[in-house]
């Protein structure tokens, strides 16, 4: 199975051979954009039958991950991630709070994904859309189950004060696969986070923090999400776009480690059709390569940030 990084491909050739532009019974013809709106499934089928996708990629090619750090100067840590037309920005804000009585030494990480109207015409102002809630809840589960950050490293004084990290991911442009972009940005922002020194004064029952942020957050894992879509029940598409997502039979997200890509930390499959064993094994092999490539992009981002 072919696969790899980047977004180049025979897109122009595919556009020439797949759009429906033959005269209809009434003598009219449809331009590609009109045909896509009227017959979206058939539009994508005609591309896929030629072994390419509407954006020019081959079926199992991922969009290149572009990562930059320090995008928000007022945050304790921040990162911006681009996957093709999908752009998200993540900021970490640390605040002092009281621990839960059942876990007096444990701090908190509170992730949240925001899909505002500016990122896509599909979203409106008001309550968060279902996708935002699903991604936020799953990322919260991943953080806890994978022990991404040891909660006890966020303790300032047992039973009195701990750090709570609010990790807000905002989608600036939704071009598909926001799950991968959001989790990559969250991991990058946490790795970029610096905390101030905090001291608890028992006589005053107060915590004083320094202005300087000098204490790196201890992030134990580099979690890399890799998402696939399945079209027509059998065709595997890596890193689906927003045009492809509404027409997929199902999606699968694998959470791998960024070192070697051999360990899986989680899997998300929100319903849909069954994925057969052969397709799942192919996805696993592609995901391992993708995890290494994204990890390398993350390392390059930190090297670039440290060079400034």
N, C-alpha and C positions, 0 to 999 in steps of 0.2 A: 504494500500500500504506500503510495507517495505521500509525503508530508514534509513540513518544514516551517520556517519562519518567513515573515515578510508579506507583502501584499501585491507583488507583481504577478502578472499572468496574462494569458491571451484574451484579455477582456474585449479589445476592439474587434478581434476576429469573431468572438462569441456574439457580440452585439450584431454583427453582420448576418449571422446565420440563424439566430434564434428568434428575434422579434416577429410577431405576427403582423405582416404587412400586406398579405394577399388581399385583393379586392373581395369584399363580401358580396352576398346576393344582391344587395342594394347598390353595388358599385362603389362603395366607400372602402377605405382602408384605415387601419389603426396604427398610429405611431406607437413606439415601444412603451412610453409612459402611460398612454391610455390603455393599452393592452394589459399592462401590469395592474392597473387599477380594476379593470373589469374581470380579468381572468388571472389572478395572482398565482394560483397553484400551477396552472399551465405555463405561465411565464417562467417560473423557476424550473419546471420540468424540462423545458426546451433547452435551457442552459445546461442543466445537470446531465441531460442525455448526451451532451458533447464533452462531458468530463470537466466542465468549468462552472463557476457560479456567476451570478449577476455582477459581482464586484471584480471579476477577473481572476479570482483565486481558483486553484484546483481544490478539490473537495476537502482535503485534509491539511490545507495550508492555514497556519495561524497568522493573524496580523501581528506585526512587530510591537512589542511592549516598549514604550518610551516612558522612562521614570525620571522625575526631577525632585529634589528635596529642598526644604526650606522655603516653600511657596508662601507660607503665612508667617510673617515675622513675629506676630503677637502670640502665636501658639507655642506650646512646649515642644512640639514636633509636628512636622507636616510633610506631605508629599503630594505630587500630582502624577497621575498615570493616564497615558493615552493608549488605547487599542483601536487603531484605525480612526473612525469618526467618534468613538466613545471617549469622553474625557471626564475624569472625576478628580476631585481634590479632597484631601483628608487633613483634618486638623485635630491635634490632641490638646486638651485643656485640663490641667491638673488642679484639683481643689482639695482642701482639707475637710474631712467629715468624720463622724463617729462611726466606729465599726458596729456590725451586728452583734448582739449579745452572744449568739451561738458561735460566732467566729471572731473573737476579739483581736486577733492578729492579722486579719485578712482585709485587704483593700478591695477596690472594685474597678472593673472596666465596663463602661457603658457605651456600646457601639450603636450607631444610628445611621441609616442611609436616607438621604433626602432626594426625592425626584421632583424638583420644582417644575412649574410650567415652562420655564425657559429652556429646559433640556430636551423637550419633545412636545409636539402638538397633541400628543395622546394624554397628557396630564393636565389637570386643572388645579387651581387653588382650592384648599380645603383639607379634609382628612388625607393622610398618606395613602397612596395607592397600594393595592395588594402586593405588588412586586417589592415595593420598599419594605413592607412589613415582613415578607417572607425572607428577603435577603438579610435584614437586620436580625431577625430571630435566629437564622441559621448561623450567621457570623458569631453571634453571642454563644451559641452551642459549641461552635468550633473552638473559640477562645477558651472556654471552660474545659471541654473534653480533651483538648490537646495540650493543656497546661502551657499555653503560649507565654504567659507571664505568671510567675508564682505569686499568688495574692499576698503572701506574707512578706514579700520584698516591698510591698506598698505600705507596710506598717510603720508608723511614726512612734507611737507609744501604745502598747497593748491595752485594749479596753478603753482607750481614750481618743486616739486620733489615728487616722489612716488616710492615704491618698485615694481619691476617686478620679479616674481618668475618663473624661467624656471624649469619645472618639467619633467625630461627626464626619461622614462622607457625603459630599454634595456632588451630584451629577451635573456637570455643566453642559454636556451634550450626550444624548443617548443614541449611540449608533449600534447597539446590540451588545449582549454579553456583559451587562453591568455587574453581574456577580463576580466575574474574574477581576475586572478593573477595581471594584470596591475592596475586595479582600487583599489584593496586591498593594493597593494604596494604604490600607490600614496597617499591614505588616511593615511597610516601608516607613510610615509615619511613627509607629511605635519604636522601631529601631533608631529613628532619628530623634527621639524624645530625650530631653534633659530636664531633670527635676531640680528645684532649689533645695538647699539644705534646710531641714525643718527640725526644730527643737521644741519639745514639750516641757513646759514649766509647771510642775505639779502644784506649787504654792499658789499659782495664779489660775491654774486649769486652762492655760492658753497655749497656743502653738505659734511660734514665731518662725518665719521663713526668710531666707536671704533673698535679695533681689537677683543675684546671679544664679543662673541655672548651670550647674556643674556636675550633677549626678546622673550618669547615663541610666536609662531604664534597662533592666536585665530581661531581654527577650530570649527565651530558650529555644524557640523553633523558628525556622523560616518556612512558613506555609505557602505553598503555591497552588492556586486553584486552576483547574483545566476543564473547560466546558465543551461538550459536544452536543450537537443536535442530530436528530434522526428524521429524515424527510421520506415521506411515503412508506414508512415502516422499515425501510431497508438501507437507505442511503445515508452514510455517516458524513456529517459536516462539522469540521472543527471551527470553534470560535464563531458561532452564528451571528449574523448581523440583525439589526432591528427589522429589516425587510423580510428576513427568513424566519425569524422567531415565531410569528403568529401562525405559520403554516407547518410547523414541525409536529411530528407524531409524538415525540418526547424529547427531553433533554437529560443530560447526565453531567454532573460536576464531580470531578475527583479532586481531593485535597492531598497533595503530595509534599514531601520534604524537598527543599531546594538543594540538598547536597546528595547528588547521585540520583534523586528522584525514585528511589527504590521502595520507600515506605509510604503507605497510604494512611492518612489521618482521618479521612472522612469521605462520605459519598452522599450526594443529594440527587434524587430522581423524583421530581414532583409529578408523579402520575404518568399517564400516557401509555404507549404500547410497550410490550416486552422487548428487551434488547437481548439477542441471542448470544451464546457464549463466544462464538467466533468474533463477532463485532466487538464485544466487551474486551476481549484480549487484544484486539487491534487498537482500541482506544487506550488501553493501559500502556502499550508500547509507545504510542504517540505522546501520551501524557508524560512519560518519563523524560523524553527528549525536550518537551516543552518546559517542564519544570526546571531543567538545567539551564535552558536558554533564558528564562525569566530571572532565575537566580543570578545569572551573569549580568543581566541588565541592571539588576538591583545593586550588584557590587560596583558596576561602572558608575552608577548614580552616586554612591557613597564616595568613591574615589574622586569624582568631579566636585562634590561638595567639600571634601576635605582639602582639595587643592586651592579653594578660594581663600 
